[in-house]
Amino acid sequence: MNQPTDQHHQPRVGFVSLGCPKALVDSERILTQLKTEGYEIAPDYQGSDLVIVNTCGFIDQAKAESLESIGEALREHGRVIVTGCMGAEPEQITSVHPKVLAVTGPQRYEDVMAAVHQHLPAPKIEHNPYIDLVPPQGIRLTPRHYAYLKISEGCNHRCSFCIIPSMRGDLVSRPAGSIMQEAEQLARAGVQELLVISQDTSAYGVDLKYRMDFWNGTPIKSRLLELCQALGSLGVWVRLHYVYPYPHVDNIIPLMQQGLILPYLDIPFQHASPSILRAMKRPAHAEDTLARIAEWRRICPDIAIRSTFIVGFPGETEADFEGLLDWMSAAQLDRVGCFTYSAVEGAAANELADAVPEEVKVERYERFMEHAQMISEQKLQKRIGQSMQVLIDELDLEAGVAIARSRYDAPEIDGNVFIEDAPVAQLRAGQKVWVRITDADSYDLYAHLQQEP
């Protein structure tokens, strides 16, 4: 077991970050504060004086992974502070791992730092050269060329399968000026893509009553439309995630057609059956989503829509599932993910009758993904022959291939564009280049470099 640092070296903190991009932003904030106060960030357990584990508690599988990571940190190191979504119910952690030093909930940055100060005091020096090493945009866990931009915390919805509000609370939006200041710093630091995230991006600002704020002395309303307009002025890719299909989202689509923000929407539809959506207590479940999608495509024909779905929700009949497949055929979504329903401790859906057997869940999942793959293949085939700008994520020097993404693909969850026979020695991650699409498979595109048209 490692012991606290001595006076001869800077205190070092190891960090394990689990969960979704929203949790990743929480980790970045904690790391930035640690660095600002003079702590070093250790690359492994052996090089650290203390370990922080940022947990995920959305579903049981995520909780199990979090508990396993905490256990590993305790075995390998011994001095562990736990934070994140599971920390909202600390007894879930302490009952399994009673030797953790402290447990704090999500977004409780001050509590995390207070626990660190208690168990690993900050260096006491008048001038801290480590502060000079903290970039203006803070510490980031993503590659240098893209970053997540969190615009709010919490959620006002009470979906029956979700416990996020109980862990992260109700919606709390950031003032638009604060968001734009962070976005501007990121753009100045070389970030080429901003991924806008929150629990419900389309609800941004409703808790503030869309209050007016200021950015660089200019008034800006804390509302999604005005925020997107301002972000679009920074000259970087702006990608919207977790957008519910409310009517006012229609106002954002012209900005995509104008090229201010990317023609991309990540919308968690979750299902298509009206009865299942009601049981899920999904917001906007009564909206005619197919008609709304058709209108978006009329305004911006190039728009790409991704979504996630749950199959095997309690009460889902074969007719409900077949209706979902029919809806998928009509909607022609570009990117799709799917999960089998999993009961989460504390979720209202646990009380619903007519649970779907596990084997049926798996069978429906496989049918759903096969159906989605067929749609994806057909849509990607239509990209062959097109010219498009892509953003390079990484370079495979040995294979001579640049791995990039198009405007229609978010990092880690969507497809890639593989630039074959590329002069990789002359390229770099974060560079935007023009390519011509030469081939496609189920999820990825293949291309060759070309001159900008």
C-alpha positions in Angstrom: 0.0 0.0 0.0 1.4 3.4 -1.0 1.9 6.0 1.7 1.4 9.8 1.6 3.9 11.8 -0.3 6.9 13.3 1.6 8.2 16.8 1.4 10.7 16.1 -1.4 8.4 15.8 -4.3 5.1 17.2 -5.6 2.1 15.2 -4.4 0.9 12.9 -7.2 -2.7 11.9 -7.9 -3.8 9.0 -10.0 -7.1 9.2 -11.8 -9.6 6.6 -13.2 -12.5 8.1 -15.2 -15.5 5.9 -16.1 -18.8 6.6 -17.8 -20.3 8.9 -20.4 -18.9 12.2 -21.9 -20.7 14.2 -19.2 -18.7 12.3 -16.5 -15.5 12.8 -18.6 -16.1 16.6 -18.4 -16.4 16.2 -14.6 -13.1 14.4 -14.5 -11.5 17.2 -16.6 -12.6 19.8 -14.2 -11.2 17.9 -11.2 -7.9 17.3 -13.0 -7.7 21.0 -13.9 -8.2 22.0 -10.3 -5.6 19.5 -9.1 -3.1 20.8 -11.5 -3.9 24.4 -10.6 -3.2 23.6 -7.0 0.2 22.1 -7.8 -0.6 18.4 -7.7 1.0 16.2 -10.4 -1.2 13.7 -12.3 0.3 10.3 -12.1 0.1 7.9 -15.1 -0.3 4.8 -13.0 -1.0 3.4 -9.5 2.7 3.0 -8.6 3.5 6.6 -9.3 0.7 8.1 -7.3 0.2 9.1 -3.7 -3.6 9.0 -3.9 -6.1 7.6 -6.5 -9.5 9.2 -7.5 -12.1 7.0 -9.2 -14.9 8.8 -11.0 -17.7 6.3 -11.2 -20.7 5.6 -13.4 -24.0 4.4 -12.0 -26.4 4.6 -14.9 -27.1 0.8 -15.2 -26.2 -2.2 -13.2 -23.4 -3.2 -15.6 -21.8 0.2 -15.2 -22.1 0.0 -11.4 -20.4 -3.4 -11.5 -17.6 -2.0 -13.6 -17.2 1.0 -11.2 -17.0 -1.3 -8.1 -14.5 -3.5 -9.9 -12.3 -0.4 -10.7 -12.5 0.8 -7.1 -11.5 -2.7 -5.9 -8.6 -2.7 -8.4 -7.4 0.7 -7.2 -7.6 -0.4 -3.5 -5.6 -3.6 -4.3 -3.0 -1.9 -6.4 -2.7 1.3 -4.3 -4.8 1.4 -1.1 -5.6 5.1 -0.8 -8.7 5.8 -2.9 -11.3 8.6 -3.1 -14.5 7.8 -5.0 -16.7 10.4 -6.8 -19.2 10.4 -9.6 -22.7 9.1 -10.1 -22.4 6.1 -7.8 -21.3 8.5 -5.0 -24.9 9.8 -4.8 -25.6 6.6 -2.8 -22.3 6.1 -0.9 -23.5 3.0 0.9 -23.5 1.1 -2.4 -19.7 1.7 -2.4 -18.8 1.5 1.3 -20.8 -1.7 1.8 -18.5 -3.4 -0.7 -15.3 -1.3 -0.2 -15.3 0.1 3.4 -11.7 1.1 3.1 -12.1 3.9 0.7 -11.0 7.3 2.1 -14.0 9.3 1.0 -17.1 9.2 -1.2 -18.6 12.2 -3.0 -21.5 12.6 -5.4 -21.4 13.7 -9.0 -20.5 17.4 -9.8 -19.3 17.9 -6.2 -15.9 19.2 -7.2 -15.4 21.1 -4.0 -16.1 18.0 -1.9 -13.6 16.0 -4.0 -10.9 18.6 -3.5 -11.7 18.8 0.3 -11.1 15.1 0.5 -7.9 15.4 -1.4 -6.7 18.2 0.9 -7.5 16.1 3.9 -5.6 13.0 2.8 -2.9 14.6 0.6 -2.3 18.3 1.4 -1.4 20.6 -1.5 2.2 21.8 -1.8 2.9 24.9 0.3 5.1 27.1 -1.9 4.7 30.8 -2.6 5.2 30.4 -6.3 3.8 27.3 -7.9 5.4 26.7 -11.3 2.9 23.9 -11.9 0.2 26.4 -12.3 2.0 27.8 -15.3 1.7 24.4 -17.0 -2.2 24.5 -16.8 -3.4 25.6 -20.2 -6.2 28.2 -20.4 -8.7 25.7 -21.6 -7.9 23.4 -18.6 -6.9 19.7 -18.6 -8.6 17.6 -21.2 -8.9 13.9 -21.5 -9.8 13.9 -25.2 -7.3 14.3 -28.0 -6.2 17.9 -28.5 -8.4 18.5 -31.6 -11.8 17.9 -30.1 -13.5 18.5 -26.8 -16.8 18.0 -25.0 -18.6 21.2 -24.0 -21.1 20.7 -21.2 -23.8 23.3 -21.2 -25.9 22.1 -18.3 -26.2 19.7 -15.4 -29.1 17.5 -14.4 -32.5 16.8 -16.0 -36.1 17.8 -15.4 -37.5 14.6 -16.9 -38.5 11.5 -14.9 -38.1 8.7 -17.5 -39.2 5.5 -15.8 -36.0 3.6 -16.7 -33.5 6.4 -15.6 -32.1 7.4 -12.3 -30.0 10.3 -13.5 -32.2 13.0 -11.8 -31.8 11.3 -8.5 -28.0 11.3 -8.9 -27.4 14.6 -10.7 -30.5 16.6 -9.8 -32.8 18.8 -11.8 -31.7 20.9 -14.8 -29.1 23.6 -14.0 -28.0 25.5 -17.2 -24.8 27.4 -17.4 -25.1 31.1 -18.5 -24.3 31.5 -22.2 -21.4 33.8 -21.6 -19.6 31.2 -19.5 -20.1 28.6 -22.1 -18.9 30.8 -24.9 -15.8 31.9 -22.9 -14.8 28.2 -22.5 -15.6 27.5 -26.1 -13.5 30.4 -27.3 -10.6 29.2 -25.1 -10.8 25.8 -26.6 -10.9 27.1 -30.2 -7.9 29.3 -29.5 -6.0 26.2 -28.1 -6.5 24.4 -31.5 -9.6 22.4 -30.8 -11.3 21.8 -34.2 -14.5 20.2 -33.0 -16.8 21.0 -30.0 -19.2 18.3 -29.0 -22.1 20.0 -27.1 -23.4 17.7 -24.4 -25.9 17.8 -21.4 -28.6 15.4 -20.2 -31.2 17.3 -22.3 -29.5 19.7 -24.7 -32.8 21.0 -26.1 -33.9 22.1 -22.7 -30.9 24.4 -22.3 -31.8 27.7 -20.6 -35.4 26.9 -19.6 -34.4 27.0 -15.9 -32.8 30.4 -16.4 -35.9 31.7 -18.3 -33.5 32.2 -21.2 -31.8 35.0 -19.3 -29.7 37.5 -21.2 -25.9 37.1 -20.5 -22.8 38.7 -22.1 -19.9 37.3 -24.1 -17.1 39.7 -25.0 -19.4 42.6 -24.1 -22.1 41.4 -26.5 -25.5 40.4 -25.1 -26.4 36.7 -25.7 -29.6 35.0 -24.6 -29.1 31.7 -22.7 -31.1 29.7 -25.2 -30.1 26.9 -27.6 -30.7 28.9 -30.8 -28.6 31.8 -29.7 -25.9 29.6 -28.2 -25.6 27.7 -31.5 -25.4 30.9 -33.5 -22.6 32.1 -31.3 -20.7 28.8 -31.3 -21.0 28.7 -35.1 -19.0 32.0 -35.3 -15.9 30.3 -33.8 -14.9 28.6 -37.1 -14.8 25.1 -35.7 -17.1 22.1 -36.0 -20.0 22.2 -33.6 -21.9 18.9 -33.0 -25.1 18.6 -30.9 -25.7 15.6 -28.7 -28.7 14.4 -26.6 -31.3 16.6 -28.3 -34.9 15.8 -27.6 -37.2 16.4 -30.6 -39.1 19.4 -29.3 -40.7 21.7 -31.8 -38.2 24.5 -31.1 -35.4 22.3 -32.4 -36.8 23.0 -35.8 -35.2 26.5 -35.5 -31.7 25.0 -35.3 -31.9 23.1 -38.6 -31.4 26.2 -40.8 -28.1 26.9 -39.0 -27.0 23.5 -40.2 -28.0 24.3 -43.8 -26.1 27.5 -43.5 -23.0 25.7 -42.3 -22.8 27.4 -39.0 -23.1 24.1 -37.1 -22.7 20.5 -38.3 -25.7 18.8 -40.0 -25.9 16.3 -37.2 -28.3 15.5 -34.4 -28.0 12.9 -31.7 -31.6 12.3 -30.6 -32.3 9.6 -28.0 -35.7 8.4 -29.4 -35.5 5.1 -27.4 -38.5 3.6 -29.1 -41.3 4.2 -31.6 -44.3 2.4 -30.0 -46.7 5.0 -28.4 -47.6 2.6 -25.5 -43.9 1.8 -24.7 -42.9 5.5 -24.9 -45.7 6.3 -22.5 -44.5 3.6 -20.1 -41.0 5.0 -20.4 -42.5 8.5 -19.6 -40.4 9.9 -22.5 -40.7 13.7 -23.1 -42.2 14.6 -26.5 -43.4 11.0 -27.0 -46.6 12.3 -28.5 -44.9 14.2 -31.3 -45.0 12.9 -34.8 -41.3 12.3 -35.1 -41.4 10.9 -38.6 -43.0 14.1 -39.8 -40.5 16.2 -37.9 -37.6 14.2 -39.4 -39.0 14.7 -42.9 -39.2 18.5 -42.3 -35.7 18.6 -41.0 -34.5 16.8 -44.2 -36.5 19.2 -46.3 -34.7 22.2 -44.7 -31.3 20.5 -44.6 -31.1 17.5 -47.0 -27.6 16.7 -45.8 -28.5 16.2 -42.1 -27.4 13.0 -40.3 -29.4 11.7 -37.4 -28.2 9.2 -34.9 -30.1 7.7 -32.0 -30.2 5.0 -29.4 -33.0 2.5 -28.6 -34.0 0.2 -25.9 -35.6 -3.2 -26.8 -37.2 -5.6 -24.3 -38.7 -2.9 -22.1 -41.4 -4.2 -19.8 -44.7 -4.7 -21.7 -43.0 -4.6 -25.1 -45.0 -7.0 -27.4 -43.9 -8.5 -30.6 -46.2 -6.0 -32.3 -44.5 -3.1 -30.5 -41.1 -4.4 -31.7 -42.2 -5.0 -35.3 -43.6 -1.4 -35.2 -40.2 -0.2 -34.1 -38.6 -1.9 -37.1 -41.2 -0.4 -39.4 -40.5 3.0 -37.9 -36.7 2.5 -38.5 -37.4 1.7 -42.1 -39.4 4.9 -42.5 -37.0 7.1 -40.5 -33.8 5.9 -42.3 -31.6 7.1 -39.4 -27.9 7.3 -40.3 -26.4 6.0 -37.1 -28.1 3.8 -34.5 -27.2 2.1 -31.2 -29.3 -0.3 -29.2 -29.4 -1.7 -25.7 -31.5 -4.5 -24.2 -33.5 -3.2 -21.2 -31.8 -3.6 -17.9 -33.4 -3.0 -14.6 -31.7 -0.2 -12.6 -32.0 -0.1 -8.8 -34.3 2.8 -7.9 -35.9 3.2 -11.4 -39.7 3.3 -11.6 -39.7 0.9 -14.5 -38.8 -1.9 -12.1 -42.4 -1.9 -10.9 -43.9 -2.4 -14.3 -45.6 -5.7 -15.2 -45.0 -8.0 -18.1 -41.2 -8.3 -18.0 -39.7 -9.5 -21.3 -37.7 -12.8 -21.0 -33.9 -12.3 -21.4 -33.8 -14.6 -24.4 -36.4 -12.6 -26.1 -34.5 -9.4 -25.4 -31.4 -10.8 -27.0 -33.3 -12.1 -30.0 -34.9 -8.7 -30.6 -31.6 -6.9 -30.1 -30.0 -9.1 -32.8 -32.9 -8.5 -35.2 -32.8 -4.8 -34.5 -29.1 -4.4 -35.2 -29.3 -6.5 -38.3 -32.1 -4.2 -39.6 -30.1 -1.1 -38.6 -27.0 -2.4 -40.3 -28.9 -3.0 -43.6 -30.1 0.7 -43.5 -26.6 1.9 -42.7 -25.1 -0.1 -45.6 -27.6 1.3 -48.0 -27.0 4.9 -46.9 -23.2 4.6 -46.9 -23.2 3.1 -50.4 -24.7 6.4 -51.6 -21.7 8.3 -50.3 -19.4 6.5 -52.8 -18.1 9.1 -55.3 -18.8 12.1 -53.1 -16.2 14.6 -52.0 -16.2 15.7 -48.4 -14.1 17.3 -45.8 -12.9 15.1 -43.0 -11.1 15.6 -39.6 -8.1 13.3 -39.0 -8.2 11.6 -35.6 -5.1 9.4 -35.9 -2.4 8.1 -38.3 -1.4 4.5 -38.9 2.2 5.1 -40.1 2.9 1.4 -40.8 -0.2 0.9 -42.9 0.0 4.3 -44.5 -3.6 5.0 -43.5 -5.1 8.1 -42.0 -8.2 7.5 -39.7 -10.6 10.3 -40.0 -14.3 11.3 -39.5 -16.8 13.1 -41.6 -19.2 15.8 -40.5 -21.7 12.9 -40.1 -19.8 11.0 -37.5 -19.0 11.7 -33.8 -15.9 10.3 -32.2 -16.0 6.8 -30.6 -19.7 6.1 -31.3 -20.0 6.5 -35.1 -18.1 5.4 -38.1 -14.7 6.4 -39.5 -13.3 7.4 -42.9 -10.1 5.5 -43.7 -7.9 7.5 -46.1 -5.9 4.9 -47.9 -2.5 5.4 -49.5 -2.2 8.6 -47.6 1.1 10.5 -47.2 0.9 10.0 -43.4 4.2 11.7 -42.8 2.8 14.9 -44.1 -0.5 14.7 -42.2 -1.3 15.3 -38.5 -4.2 14.5 -36.1 -6.6 17.4 -36.0 -6.0 18.4 -39.6 -9.0 18.8 -41.9 -8.6 17.5 -45.4 -10.7 16.8 -48.5 -11.2 13.3 -49.7 -13.2 11.4 -52.4 -15.1 8.4 -51.1 -14.2 5.2 -53.0 -15.8 2.4 -51.0 -18.0 1.7 -48.0 -18.9 -1.2 -45.7 -21.6 -1.5 -43.0 -20.4 1.4 -40.9 -17.2 2.9 -42.4 -16.1 4.8 -45.5 -12.9 4.5 -47.5 -11.4 7.3 -49.4 -8.4 8.9 -51.1 -7.1 12.4 -50.6 -8.0 15.1 -53.2 -7.5 18.8 -53.6 -10.0 21.1 -52.0 -12.9 21.5 -54.5 
